Amino acid sequence: MKKSTQFAKAGEVERKWVLIDAEGATLGRLATTAAMYLRGKNKPQFTPNADTGDFVVVVNADKVILTGNKMDQKRYCRHSGYLGGLKFESFKEAMEKHPERVIEHAVKGMLPKSTLGRAQGMKLKVYAGPEHPHAAQNPVKIDWRA
């Protein structure tokens, strides 16, 4: 008798809550770890076309760092849709105004560009300070350096 491969279904997946402390973390390395947990690639039942990932809570987003000269050179751009509506913002300016969006932007770039990726991105919760309102879910703290 031939064994068949088991694929995860949407209702069968057990979701956990994971806490990542971004203090002193390099942005890209932190984002890859968060994206891995959001997609569920750390689980044996990972299925590429199903949402098998966990919820990820990132705290201390305002203490994330970049290496080299990227602190001054990295720019984020957006467009209003009107002529001449292209706006640029440096990494420093973005960190002063909204440090949560910097991490959300980095993680979003590492998720699939589809409805599945958007659903996985909804499970990311980022907070600038050390406090978060998800204590009731008992998030497990993980070391992003590992």
DSSP file (Angstrom, degrees, kcal/mol; ACC not computed):
  #  RESIDUE AA STRUCTURE BP1 BP2  ACC     N-H-->O    O-->H-N    N-H-->O    O-->H-N    TCO  KAPPA ALPHA  PHI   PSI    X-CA   Y-CA   Z-CA
    1    1 A M              0   0    0      0, 0.0     2,-0.4     0, 0.0     0, 0.0   0.000 360.0 360.0 360.0 132.5    0.0    0.0    0.0
    2    2 A K        -     0   0    0      1,-0.0     2,-0.3     0, 0.0     0, 0.0  -0.685 360.0-135.9 -89.1 132.7    1.4    3.4   -1.0
    3    3 A K        -     0   0    0     -2,-0.4     2,-0.3     1,-0.0    -1,-0.0  -0.651  18.3-145.5 -85.5 143.2    1.4    6.2    1.5
    4    4 A S        -     0   0    0     -2,-0.3     2,-0.2     1,-0.0    -1,-0.0  -0.756  23.0 -98.4-108.1 156.9    0.3    9.6    0.4
    5    5 A T        -     0   0    0     -2,-0.3     2,-0.5     1,-0.1    -1,-0.0  -0.492  35.2-131.1 -72.1 137.3    1.6   13.0    1.4
    6    6 A Q        -     0   0    0     -2,-0.2     2,-0.4     0, 0.0    -1,-0.1  -0.794  20.2-161.8 -93.0 129.3   -0.4   14.8    4.0
    7    7 A F        -     0   0    0     -2,-0.5     2,-0.2    40,-0.0    40,-0.1  -0.891  22.3-114.0-110.2 141.8   -1.3   18.4    3.4
    8    8 A A        -     0   0    0     37,-0.4     2,-0.3    -2,-0.4    44,-0.0  -0.512  26.3-148.3 -74.6 137.3   -2.5   20.8    6.0
    9    9 A K    >>  -     0   0    0     -2,-0.2     4,-0.7     1,-0.1     3,-0.6  -0.689  25.2-111.2-100.6 159.9   -6.0   22.1    5.9
   10   10 A A  T 34 S+     0   0    0     -2,-0.3     3,-0.5     1,-0.2    -1,-0.1   0.864 115.4  43.8 -61.6 -39.2   -7.1   25.5    7.1
   11   11 A G  T 34 S+     0   0    0      1,-0.2    -1,-0.2     3,-0.0    -3,-0.0   0.673 107.0  60.3 -81.7 -16.7   -9.1   24.3   10.1
   12   12 A E  T <4 S+     0   0    0     -3,-0.6     2,-0.3     2,-0.1    -1,-0.2   0.587  78.5 106.1 -87.0 -10.9   -6.6   21.7   11.2
   13   13 A V     <  -     0   0    0     -4,-0.7     2,-0.7    -3,-0.5    40,-0.1  -0.530  62.6-142.9 -79.9 130.6   -3.7   24.1   11.9
   14   14 A E        -     0   0    0     -2,-0.3     2,-0.4    38,-0.1    -2,-0.1  -0.828  18.7-152.8 -91.6 118.6   -2.8   24.8   15.5
   15   15 A R        -     0   0    0     -2,-0.7     2,-0.2    39,-0.1    39,-0.1  -0.774  11.9-171.4 -97.5 133.7   -1.8   28.5   15.8
   16   16 A K        -     0   0    0     -2,-0.4    39,-2.6   124,-0.0     2,-0.5  -0.705  23.4-119.3-112.0 168.4    0.6   29.7   18.5
   17   17 A W  E     -a   55   0A   0    120,-0.3   123,-2.7   121,-0.3     2,-0.4  -0.950  27.4-164.8-110.7 129.9    1.6   33.2   19.5
   18   18 A V  E     -ab  56 140A   0     37,-2.6    39,-3.2    -2,-0.5     2,-0.5  -0.934   6.1-152.7-118.6 136.4    5.3   34.1   19.2
   19   19 A L  E     -ab  57 141A   0    121,-2.6   123,-2.4    -2,-0.4     2,-0.5  -0.937  10.2-172.3-111.5 127.7    6.9   37.1   20.8
   20   20 A I  E     -ab  58 142A   0     37,-3.0    39,-2.3    -2,-0.5     2,-0.6  -0.982  14.6-147.6-121.0 126.3   10.1   38.7   19.2
   21   21 A D  E     -a   59   0A   0    121,-0.5   123,-0.2    -2,-0.5    39,-0.2  -0.840   8.0-166.7 -93.2 119.4   12.0   41.4   21.0
   22   22 A A    >   +     0   0    0     37,-2.6     3,-2.0    -2,-0.6     2,-0.4   0.336  40.0 132.6 -89.9   7.3   13.5   43.7   18.3
   23   23 A E  T 3  S-     0   0    0      1,-0.3    41,-0.2    36,-0.1     3,-0.1  -0.452  87.9  -5.5 -66.0 118.8   15.9   45.5   20.7
   24   24 A G  T 3  S+     0   0    0     39,-1.8    -1,-0.3    -2,-0.4     2,-0.2   0.544 101.5 143.9  76.4   7.9   19.3   45.6   19.0
   25   25 A A    <   -     0   0    0     -3,-2.0    40,-2.9    38,-0.1     2,-0.4  -0.544  55.3-119.3 -83.0 144.0   18.1   43.5   16.1
   26   26 A T  B  >  -d   65   0B   0     -2,-0.2     4,-2.4    38,-0.2     5,-0.3  -0.687  26.7-128.0 -77.2 133.8   19.2   43.9   12.5
   27   27 A L  H  > S+     0   0    0     38,-2.2     4,-2.3    -2,-0.4     5,-0.1   0.886 102.3  44.2 -54.4 -50.6   16.1   44.8   10.5
   28   28 A G  H  > S+     0   0    0      2,-0.2     4,-2.1     1,-0.2    -1,-0.2   0.885 114.2  48.4 -66.6 -40.2   16.5   42.1    7.7
   29   29 A R  H  > S+     0   0    0      2,-0.2     4,-1.6     1,-0.2    -1,-0.2   0.880 113.4  48.1 -68.8 -37.7   17.4   39.3   10.0
   30   30 A L  H  X S+     0   0    0     -4,-2.4     4,-2.3     1,-0.2    -2,-0.2   0.911 111.0  51.5 -65.6 -42.2   14.5   40.1   12.3
   31   31 A A  H  X S+     0   0    0     -4,-2.3     4,-2.6    -5,-0.3    -2,-0.2   0.865 107.3  52.0 -66.0 -37.2   12.1   40.3    9.3
   32   32 A T  H  X S+     0   0    0     -4,-2.1     4,-2.0     2,-0.2    -1,-0.2   0.900 110.8  48.1 -67.0 -38.9   13.2   36.9    7.9
   33   33 A T  H  X S+     0   0    0     -4,-1.6     4,-1.9     2,-0.2    -2,-0.2   0.930 113.4  47.1 -65.1 -44.8   12.6   35.2   11.3
   34   34 A A  H  X S+     0   0    0     -4,-2.3     4,-2.4     1,-0.2    -2,-0.2   0.914 112.5  49.6 -62.9 -43.2    9.1   36.9   11.5
   35   35 A A  H  X S+     0   0    0     -4,-2.6     4,-2.2     1,-0.2     6,-0.2   0.866 107.8  54.7 -64.7 -36.2    8.2   35.9    8.0
   36   36 A M  H  X>S+     0   0    0     -4,-2.0     5,-1.9     1,-0.2     4,-1.4   0.919 111.9  43.0 -63.5 -43.7    9.3   32.3    8.6
   37   37 A Y  H  <5S+     0   0    0     -4,-1.9    17,-2.5     2,-0.2    -2,-0.2   0.869 112.3  53.8 -70.9 -36.3    7.0   32.0   11.6
   38   38 A L  H  <5S+     0   0    0     -4,-2.4    15,-0.5    15,-0.2    -2,-0.2   0.888 113.4  42.5 -64.5 -38.4    4.1   33.8    9.8
   39   39 A R  H  <5S-     0   0    0     -4,-2.2    13,-0.8    -5,-0.2     8,-0.3   0.743 110.3-122.9 -79.3 -23.6    4.3   31.4    6.8
   40   40 A G  T ><5 +     0   0    0     -4,-1.4     3,-1.6    -5,-0.2    -3,-0.2   0.700  63.0 142.6  89.1  21.2    4.7   28.4    9.1
   41   41 A K  T 3 < +     0   0    0     -5,-1.9    -4,-0.1     1,-0.3     5,-0.1   0.608  65.2  65.3 -72.4 -10.2    8.0   27.2    7.6
   42   42 A N  T 3  S+     0   0    0     -6,-0.5    -1,-0.3    -5,-0.1    -5,-0.1   0.485  90.1  83.4 -86.8  -3.0    9.2   26.1   11.1
   43   43 A K  S X  S-     0   0    0     -3,-1.6     3,-1.2     1,-0.1     9,-0.0  -0.736  78.6-132.4-103.2 148.7    6.4   23.5   11.3
   44   44 A P  T 3  S+     0   0    0      0, 0.0    -1,-0.1     0, 0.0    -3,-0.0   0.781 106.5  57.8 -68.7 -24.8    6.6   19.9    9.9
   45   45 A Q  T 3  S+     0   0    0      7,-0.1   -37,-0.4    -5,-0.1    -4,-0.1   0.110  75.6 151.2 -92.7  24.1    3.1   20.3    8.3
   46   46 A F    <   -     0   0    0     -3,-1.2    -6,-0.1    -5,-0.1    -5,-0.1  -0.317  22.3-174.3 -56.4 129.9    4.2   23.4    6.3
   47   47 A T    >   -     0   0    0      3,-0.3     3,-1.7    -8,-0.3     5,-0.3  -0.994  21.4-144.9-128.5 123.1    2.1   23.6    3.1
   48   48 A P  T 3  S+     0   0    0      0, 0.0    -1,-0.1     0, 0.0    -2,-0.0   0.797  98.8  45.1 -60.8 -29.8    3.0   26.3    0.6
   49   49 A N  T 3  S+     0   0    0      2,-0.0     2,-0.3    67,-0.0    67,-0.0   0.248 107.2  67.2-101.8  14.9   -0.5   27.0   -0.5
   50   50 A A  S <  S-     0   0    0     -3,-1.7     2,-1.3   -11,-0.1    -3,-0.3  -0.958  85.8-112.9-131.9 152.1   -2.1   27.0    3.0
   51   51 A D        +     0   0    0     -2,-0.3   -38,-0.1     1,-0.2   -11,-0.1  -0.697  50.7 150.9 -85.5  95.0   -1.8   29.4    5.9
   52   52 A T        +     0   0    0     -2,-1.3    -1,-0.2   -13,-0.8   -12,-0.1   0.258  35.5 116.6-106.0   9.5   -0.1   27.2    8.5
   53   53 A G        -     0   0    0    -15,-0.5   -15,-0.2   -14,-0.2     2,-0.2  -0.135  58.1-119.5 -83.5 173.8    1.7   30.0   10.3
   54   54 A D        -     0   0    0    -17,-2.5     2,-0.3   -39,-0.1   -37,-0.2  -0.534  32.8 -94.8-101.7 168.7    1.6   31.5   13.8
   55   55 A F  E     -a   17   0A   0    -39,-2.6   -37,-2.6    -2,-0.2     2,-0.5  -0.705  40.3-153.8 -81.4 138.9    0.8   34.9   15.1
   56   56 A V  E     -ac  18 124A   0     67,-2.0    69,-3.0    -2,-0.3     2,-0.5  -0.971  10.3-168.0-122.3 126.6    3.9   37.1   15.6
   57   57 A V  E     -ac  19 125A   0    -39,-3.2   -37,-3.0    -2,-0.5     2,-0.5  -0.965   6.4-166.0-112.5 122.1    4.1   39.9   18.1
   58   58 A V  E     -ac  20 126A   0     67,-3.1    69,-2.7    -2,-0.5     2,-0.3  -0.942   8.1-173.5-110.6 124.0    7.2   42.2   17.7
   59   59 A V  E     +a   21   0A   0    -39,-2.3   -37,-2.6    -2,-0.5    69,-0.2  -0.749  61.3  32.5-113.1 163.7    8.0   44.6   20.6
   60   60 A N    >   +     0   0    0     69,-2.1     3,-1.7    -2,-0.3    68,-0.2   0.887  63.7 161.0  58.9  43.9   10.6   47.4   20.8
   61   61 A A  G >   +     0   0    0     66,-2.0     3,-1.2    68,-0.3    67,-0.2   0.759  66.2  66.1 -64.7 -24.2   10.3   48.2   17.1
   62   62 A D  G 3  S+     0   0    0     66,-1.4    -1,-0.3     1,-0.2    66,-0.1   0.547  95.2  58.6 -75.8  -5.1   11.9   51.6   17.8
   63   63 A K  G <  S+     0   0    0     -3,-1.7   -39,-1.8    65,-0.2    -1,-0.2   0.198  75.3 122.0-108.5  15.2   15.2   49.9   18.8
   64   64 A V    <   -     0   0    0     -3,-1.2     2,-0.3   -41,-0.2   -38,-0.2  -0.488  46.0-156.7 -76.4 149.6   15.8   48.1   15.5
   65   65 A I  B     -d   26   0B   0    -40,-2.9   -38,-2.2   -43,-0.2     2,-0.3  -0.792  12.1-144.9-125.7 165.9   19.1   48.9   13.7
   66   66 A L        -     0   0    0     -2,-0.3     2,-0.2   -40,-0.2     5,-0.1  -0.924  23.1-122.7-123.9 154.3   20.6   48.7   10.2
   67   67 A T    >   -     0   0    0     -2,-0.3     3,-1.2     3,-0.1     4,-0.1  -0.592  68.7  -3.3 -94.9 159.3   24.2   47.9    9.4
   68   68 A G  T 3  S-     0   0    0      1,-0.2     3,-0.5    -2,-0.2    -2,-0.1  -0.273 120.9 -31.2  66.7-146.0   26.6   50.1    7.4
   69   69 A N  T >> S+     0   0    0      1,-0.2     4,-2.0     2,-0.1     3,-1.4   0.295 104.2 106.4 -90.8   8.3   25.5   53.4    5.9
   70   70 A K  H <>  +     0   0    0     -3,-1.2     4,-2.3     1,-0.3    21,-0.3   0.754  64.3  72.6 -64.1 -23.2   21.9   52.3    5.3
   71   71 A M  H 34 S+     0   0    0     -3,-0.5    21,-0.7     1,-0.2    -1,-0.3   0.868 113.6  25.7 -58.0 -35.9   20.7   54.4    8.2
   72   72 A D  H <4 S+     0   0    0     -3,-1.4    -2,-0.2    19,-0.1    -1,-0.2   0.760 127.5  45.1 -96.2 -30.1   21.3   57.5    6.1
   73   73 A Q  H  < S+     0   0    0     -4,-2.0    -3,-0.2    17,-0.1     2,-0.2   0.769  84.1  97.5 -91.8 -27.4   20.9   56.0    2.6
   74   74 A K     <  -     0   0    0     -4,-2.3    17,-1.7    -5,-0.2     2,-0.4  -0.440  53.9-173.5 -69.4 131.8   17.8   53.8    2.8
   75   75 A R  E     -E   90   0C   0     15,-0.2     2,-0.4    -2,-0.2    15,-0.2  -0.964  18.6-151.4-129.6 144.6   14.7   55.5    1.5
   76   76 A Y  E     -E   89   0C   0     13,-3.4    13,-2.1    -2,-0.4     2,-0.3  -0.934  19.4-163.4-109.4 135.9   11.1   54.6    1.4
   77   77 A C  E     +E   88   0C   0     -2,-0.4     2,-0.3    11,-0.2    11,-0.2  -0.903  12.0 175.4-122.5 151.3    8.9   56.0   -1.4
   78   78 A R  E     -E   87   0C   0      9,-2.1     9,-3.0    -2,-0.3     2,-0.4  -0.966  17.6-142.4-145.4 158.8    5.2   56.4   -1.9
   79   79 A H  E     -E   86   0C   0     -2,-0.3     7,-0.2     7,-0.2    -2,-0.0  -0.989   7.1-154.0-130.4 134.2    3.1   57.9   -4.6
   80   80 A S        -     0   0    0      5,-1.6     3,-0.1    -2,-0.4    -1,-0.1   0.687  46.9-113.0 -78.3 -18.3   -0.2   59.8   -4.1
   81   81 A G  S    S+     0   0    0      1,-0.5     2,-0.2     4,-0.1     5,-0.1   0.258  85.0 104.0 101.5 -11.2   -1.4   59.0   -7.6
   82   82 A Y  S >  S-     0   0    0      1,-0.1     3,-1.9     3,-0.1    -1,-0.5  -0.600  87.0 -80.9 -98.6 163.3   -1.2   62.6   -8.7
   83   83 A L  T 3  S+     0   0    0      1,-0.3    -1,-0.1    -2,-0.2     0, 0.0  -0.417 119.9  11.1 -61.3 133.7    1.4   64.2  -11.0
   84   84 A G  T 3  S+     0   0    0     -2,-0.1    -1,-0.3     1,-0.1    -2,-0.0   0.701  91.2 129.5  71.2  19.1    4.4   65.1   -8.9
   85   85 A G    <   +     0   0    0     -3,-1.9    -5,-1.6     2,-0.1     2,-0.6   0.192  25.6 123.7 -93.7  17.2    3.1   63.0   -6.0
   86   86 A L  E     -E   79   0C   0     -7,-0.2     2,-0.4    -6,-0.1    -7,-0.2  -0.691  40.1-173.0 -82.3 121.1    6.2   61.0   -5.4
   87   87 A K  E     -E   78   0C   0     -9,-3.0    -9,-2.1    -2,-0.6     2,-0.3  -0.923   7.7-158.0-117.9 140.3    7.3   61.4   -1.8
   88   88 A F  E     -E   77   0C   0     -2,-0.4     2,-0.3   -11,-0.2   -11,-0.2  -0.874   7.3-174.6-116.0 150.2   10.5   60.0   -0.3
   89   89 A E  E     -E   76   0C   0    -13,-2.1   -13,-3.4    -2,-0.3     2,-0.0  -0.985  19.5-132.5-144.0 130.4   11.3   59.4    3.4
   90   90 A S  E  >  -E   75   0C   0     -2,-0.3     4,-2.4   -15,-0.2   -15,-0.2  -0.316  28.8-108.5 -78.2 167.0   14.6   58.3    4.9
   91   91 A F  H  > S+     0   0    0    -17,-1.7     4,-2.4   -21,-0.3     5,-0.2   0.893 119.7  52.8 -61.7 -40.6   15.0   55.4    7.3
   92   92 A K  H  > S+     0   0    0    -21,-0.7     4,-1.9   -18,-0.2    -1,-0.2   0.932 110.3  46.7 -62.0 -45.9   15.7   57.9   10.2
   93   93 A E  H  > S+     0   0    0      1,-0.2     4,-2.2     2,-0.2     5,-0.2   0.904 112.5  50.5 -62.3 -41.8   12.6   59.9    9.4
   94   94 A A  H  X S+     0   0    0     -4,-2.4     4,-2.6     1,-0.2    -1,-0.2   0.890 109.6  50.5 -64.9 -38.8   10.5   56.8    9.2
   95   95 A M  H  < S+     0   0    0     -4,-2.4    -1,-0.2     1,-0.2    -2,-0.2   0.847 111.1  49.1 -68.7 -33.2   11.8   55.5   12.5
   96   96 A E  H  < S+     0   0    0     -4,-1.9    -2,-0.2    -5,-0.2    -1,-0.2   0.901 121.4  33.8 -71.0 -40.1   11.0   58.8   14.2
   97   97 A K  H  < S-     0   0    0     -4,-2.2    -2,-0.2     1,-0.2    -3,-0.2   0.953 139.4  -4.4 -81.8 -52.5    7.5   59.0   12.9
   98   98 A H    >X  +     0   0    0     -4,-2.6     4,-0.8    -5,-0.2     3,-0.6  -0.659  55.7 174.1-149.2  83.0    6.3   55.4   12.7
   99   99 A P  H 3> S+     0   0    0      0, 0.0     4,-1.2     0, 0.0     3,-0.2   0.745  80.1  65.2 -65.8 -22.3    8.8   52.6   13.7
  100  100 A E  H 3> S+     0   0    0      1,-0.2     4,-2.2     2,-0.2     3,-0.2   0.915  97.2  54.1 -65.2 -41.4    6.1   49.9   13.4
  101  101 A R  H <> S+     0   0    0     -3,-0.6     4,-2.5     1,-0.2    -1,-0.2   0.783  99.8  61.8 -66.5 -27.3    5.6   50.5    9.7
  102  102 A V  H  X S+     0   0    0     -4,-0.8     4,-1.8     2,-0.2    -1,-0.2   0.939 109.8  39.7 -64.3 -46.0    9.4   50.0    9.0
  103  103 A I  H  X S+     0   0    0     -4,-1.2     4,-2.6    -3,-0.2     5,-0.3   0.906 114.6  53.1 -69.9 -41.1    9.2   46.4   10.3
  104  104 A E  H  X S+     0   0    0     -4,-2.2     4,-2.4     1,-0.2    -2,-0.2   0.900 109.8  49.4 -59.1 -40.4    5.8   45.7    8.7
  105  105 A H  H  X S+     0   0    0     -4,-2.5     4,-1.4     2,-0.2    -1,-0.2   0.899 111.5  48.3 -65.6 -41.8    7.2   46.9    5.3
  106  106 A A  H  < S+     0   0    0     -4,-1.8     4,-0.4     2,-0.2    -2,-0.2   0.907 115.2  43.9 -67.0 -42.0   10.3   44.7    5.7
  107  107 A V  H >< S+     0   0    0     -4,-2.6     3,-1.6     1,-0.2     4,-0.3   0.895 108.7  57.7 -70.8 -39.3    8.3   41.6    6.6
  108  108 A K  H >< S+     0   0    0     -4,-2.4     3,-1.1     1,-0.3    -1,-0.2   0.848 100.7  58.0 -59.8 -34.6    5.6   42.2    3.9
  109  109 A G  T 3< S+     0   0    0     -4,-1.4    -1,-0.3     1,-0.2    -2,-0.2   0.664 104.7  52.1 -69.2 -15.5    8.4   42.1    1.3
  110  110 A M  T <  S+     0   0    0     -3,-1.6    -1,-0.2    -4,-0.4    -2,-0.2   0.378  96.4  82.9-102.1   2.6    9.3   38.6    2.4
  111  111 A L  S <  S-     0   0    0     -3,-1.1     6,-0.1    -4,-0.3     7,-0.0  -0.667  94.4 -83.0-101.2 160.6    5.8   37.2    2.2
  112  112 A P        -     0   0    0      0, 0.0     2,-1.5     0, 0.0    -1,-0.1  -0.297  35.8-124.2 -61.3 145.8    4.0   35.9   -1.0
  113  113 A K  S    S+     0   0    0      4,-0.1     2,-0.3    -4,-0.1    -4,-0.0  -0.556  79.9  81.9 -91.0  70.9    2.4   38.5   -3.2
  114  114 A S  S  > S-     0   0    0     -2,-1.5     4,-2.1     1,-0.0     5,-0.2  -0.871 100.5 -80.3-154.7-178.1   -1.0   37.0   -3.2
  115  115 A T  H  > S+     0   0    0     -2,-0.3     4,-2.0     1,-0.2     5,-0.1   0.843 129.0  55.7 -64.2 -31.6   -4.2   36.7   -1.1
  116  116 A L  H  > S+     0   0    0      2,-0.2     4,-2.2     1,-0.2    -1,-0.2   0.923 107.2  48.5 -64.9 -44.2   -2.4   34.1    1.0
  117  117 A G  H  > S+     0   0    0      1,-0.2     4,-2.1     2,-0.2    -2,-0.2   0.872 110.8  50.8 -64.0 -37.3    0.5   36.5    1.7
  118  118 A R  H  X S+     0   0    0     -4,-2.1     4,-1.1     2,-0.2    -1,-0.2   0.880 110.0  49.8 -68.3 -36.7   -1.9   39.2    2.7
  119  119 A A  H  < S+     0   0    0     -4,-2.0     4,-0.4     1,-0.2     3,-0.2   0.885 111.5  48.8 -67.2 -38.3   -3.7   36.9    5.1
  120  120 A Q  H >< S+     0   0    0     -4,-2.2     3,-1.3     1,-0.2    -2,-0.2   0.872 106.9  56.4 -67.9 -36.8   -0.3   35.9    6.6
  121  121 A G  H >< S+     0   0    0     -4,-2.1     3,-1.4     1,-0.3    -1,-0.2   0.765  95.1  66.5 -66.7 -24.9    0.6   39.5    7.0
  122  122 A M  T 3< S+     0   0    0     -4,-1.1    -1,-0.3     1,-0.3    -2,-0.2   0.702  91.7  63.3 -68.2 -18.2   -2.5   40.2    9.0
  123  123 A K  T <  S+     0   0    0     -3,-1.3   -67,-2.0    -4,-0.4     2,-0.5   0.420  81.5  99.1 -87.4   2.2   -1.1   37.9   11.8
  124  124 A L  E <   -c   56   0A   0     -3,-1.4     2,-0.5   -69,-0.2   -67,-0.2  -0.799  51.5-174.0 -92.1 126.4    1.9   40.3   12.4
  125  125 A K  E     -c   57   0A   0    -69,-3.0   -67,-3.1    -2,-0.5     2,-0.4  -0.983   4.3-173.1-122.3 119.8    1.5   42.7   15.3
  126  126 A V  E     -c   58   0A   0     -2,-0.5     2,-0.4   -69,-0.2   -67,-0.2  -0.941   4.0-176.2-120.0 134.7    4.2   45.3   15.8
  127  127 A Y        -     0   0    0    -69,-2.7   -66,-2.0    -2,-0.4   -65,-0.2  -0.989  24.3-143.5-131.8 138.9    4.6   47.7   18.7
  128  128 A A  S    S+     0   0    0     -2,-0.4   -66,-1.4   -68,-0.2   -65,-0.2   0.867  84.6  43.2 -69.2 -37.8    7.1   50.5   19.2
  129  129 A G  S    S-     0   0    0      2,-0.3   -69,-2.1   -69,-0.2   -68,-0.3  -0.266  97.7 -94.8-100.5-172.9    7.5   50.0   23.0
  130  130 A P  S    S+     0   0    0      0, 0.0     2,-0.3     0, 0.0   -71,-0.1   0.629  96.1  87.5 -79.9 -12.7    7.9   46.9   25.2
  131  131 A E        +     0   0    0      2,-0.0    -2,-0.3   -72,-0.0   -71,-0.2  -0.624  50.3 172.0 -89.9 146.3    4.2   46.7   26.1
  132  132 A H        -     0   0    0     -2,-0.3     3,-0.4   -73,-0.1   -73,-0.0  -0.987  36.6-130.2-147.4 151.4    1.6   44.8   24.0
  133  133 A P  S    S+     0   0    0      0, 0.0     3,-0.3     0, 0.0    -2,-0.0   0.202  88.7  86.6 -87.1  18.2   -2.0   43.9   24.5
  134  134 A H    >   +     0   0    0      1,-0.2     3,-0.9     2,-0.1     4,-0.2   0.002  44.9 115.7-108.2  28.3   -1.6   40.2   23.7
  135  135 A A  G >   +     0   0    0     -3,-0.4     3,-1.5     1,-0.2    -1,-0.2   0.819  69.8  64.4 -66.0 -30.1   -0.6   39.0   27.2
  136  136 A A  G 3  S+     0   0    0     -3,-0.3    -1,-0.2     1,-0.3    -2,-0.1   0.765  96.0  57.6 -65.0 -25.1   -3.8   36.9   27.3
  137  137 A Q  G <  S-     0   0    0     -3,-0.9  -120,-0.3  -121,-0.0    -1,-0.3   0.505 103.6-133.7 -83.7  -3.4   -2.6   34.7   24.4
  138  138 A N    <   -     0   0    0     -3,-1.5  -121,-0.3    -4,-0.2    -3,-0.1   0.955  24.1-151.7  50.4  63.8    0.6   33.8   26.3
  139  139 A P        -     0   0    0      0, 0.0     2,-0.5     0, 0.0  -121,-0.3  -0.407   9.5-126.4 -67.8 141.1    3.1   34.4   23.5
  140  140 A V  E     -b   18   0A   0   -123,-2.7  -121,-2.6    -2,-0.1     2,-0.4  -0.765  22.1-129.2 -87.8 124.0    6.2   32.3   23.6
  141  141 A K  E     -b   19   0A   0     -2,-0.5     2,-0.3  -123,-0.2  -121,-0.2  -0.589  28.4-169.3 -77.2 130.0    9.4   34.5   23.4
  142  142 A I  E     -b   20   0A   0   -123,-2.4     2,-0.7    -2,-0.4  -121,-0.5  -0.844  24.7-120.3-117.2 156.6   11.8   33.3   20.8
  143  143 A D    >   -     0   0    0     -2,-0.3     3,-1.2     1,-0.1  -123,-0.1  -0.862  16.4-162.9 -96.2 113.4   15.4   34.3   20.1
  144  144 A W  T 3  S+     0   0    0     -2,-0.7    -1,-0.1     1,-0.2  -111,-0.1   0.687  85.5  68.1 -69.5 -17.0   15.6   35.8   16.6
  145  145 A R  T 3         0   0    0      1,-0.2    -1,-0.2    -3,-0.0  -115,-0.0   0.704 360.0 360.0 -74.8 -18.8   19.4   35.3   16.7
  146  146 A A    <         0   0    0     -3,-1.2    -1,-0.2     0, 0.0    -2,-0.1   0.482 360.0 360.0 -76.6 360.0   19.1   31.5   16.7
